[in-house]
């Protein structure tokens, strides 16, 4: 309750006005707001990471206030809110129970999709007039090529979008509208002229892979009496229309995963599809088919993606796994991406690549991909698919003029 009031600015002497009223005592309202909210935001960030099983459920009611501060009037507060959200995300992903996941996804979805109604919407652009404020803000910052503050640029925007992906979880796959909005935002970052921004956007594909293999949300019994909308959704879950919408959303996310394979995104996605045991047990055909498609896409690209495709095929066919080792899905969500102050949220714009590069050291590599079993390799579609990929990749190889002929 105290943290809630602090984040909402209700801890000052004038009651609800809070820190705003206390700001009369200092020259800069922005400086005071930063100081007064640093402590509660840091508490949400640190405690969520320190003991997620205890504090993540306790902080769920605070989530709307943290989200609201992503649109705070000062850039400093927006940055603090982003970092607090990142700490909550790390704790959220560490909690094994999915009991609260539906509630969190619902809160984030409402914030992400609810449009702010205007008294006189623009006749020239009715779509933008009804677009949610957070989406308009993210579009603006993602396209900024020379931000003067981190909260005005793509680093902040990418971090926020990745946090949303993790908190939405399987809803990214089941809700077509949300999936399309996320895809359009990420496409802005992919076309950014800075290579460091492109590399940072590609980290979002790890979060998308994480969301793709998440189980369907379970209802949070704590909110059973209050959540009539969720009850209605569950009652309608068997409707053919709802099933078709969920299938369309999932296919949209699958195609999004297929669209980016550079910056080791393809490696991470394949490692997830083959290594997440619960998902693979229920969706083995989808996992294998998507893996072959990813490899084919990688094999058609020059340089590193093509070389990675060859390494992955060798790993899948000839690799071995030490007894007792399993894929760690936590590799998809590197700590430094969310625990970002100090880090990418405090990095100088010109030095961003020095903060992005270490993130890749924490994500899956080819050795994290599970080798296929003999039964899987015996499947005609898998064997033929791998052979086709191999032939495509061979065609991409380039030999130097001084290279000799193969011997034997």
PyMOL commands that set and color helices and strands:
alter all, ss='L'
color gray80, all
select helices_A, chain A and resi 2-7+19-25+29-50+52-71+75-94+101-113+126-129+133-142+150-152+154-168+171-174+176-190+195-202+204-212+221-223+228-235+240-259+265-275+277-282+284-299+304-318+329-332+335-338+349-360+366-368+374-378+380-396
alter helices_A, ss='H'
color red, helices_A
deselect
rebuild
show_as cartoon
